[in-house]
């Protein structure tokens, strides 16, 4: 796995899985997802009705993305899953899993993108937001980390190329 995460491909989707360890407990990390006053510091304003079947409405103003979807899984301090897409868009599942680990919390973020979209850009964006969450947890407010986003996008582009080439059928003459 690269420092940014790992891409896999299945059933028309590419999934980026990113693991991070923070010194905070799962309840503190959960508050970064659950409480809008914390979420706006690293992600986007909006509301999450934290229960399966609840609404997920987020407004990523800078990237013109409006999330309007349904929460598909929710276990406080452990799991949150929804699609970061609008009502008429294809599903783009995102899953945050929190696990107490080594005196802190392991955060696993998995985001799935239809393979016909700009996968590396989307995955790098989520990695940048995860980096922002880590900064906020450390008490540091940062803007979108554009340099990290660019480096991550290059890494994910290279991984994507390898994935696509691995799945190509070889012509036999």
Number of C-alpha atoms within 10 A of each C-alpha: 9 11 10 23 22 18 24 13 17 10 7 10 19 23 23 25 21 22 19 16 17 19 17 17 18 22 15 15 23 22 15 21 22 19 13 17 13 19 19 17 19 23 21 20 17 18 18 21 14 20 17 15 14 17 18 23 21 22 17 15 10 7 8 8 13 17 22 22 24 23 23 19 17 20 14 16 20 16 17 24 23 26 23 26 21 18 13 8 12 12 17 18 20 22 20 22 20 25 16 18 15 11 11 16 21 21 24 19 22 22 26 25 24 18 17 9 11 11 23 25 17 18 29 25 21 20 26 25 20 20 20 21 24 22 17 17 18 12 9 11 14 13 11 15 14 12 10 16 23 16 13 23 22 15 18 24 19 12 18 20 10 12 15 11 11 10 9 8 7 8 5 4 3
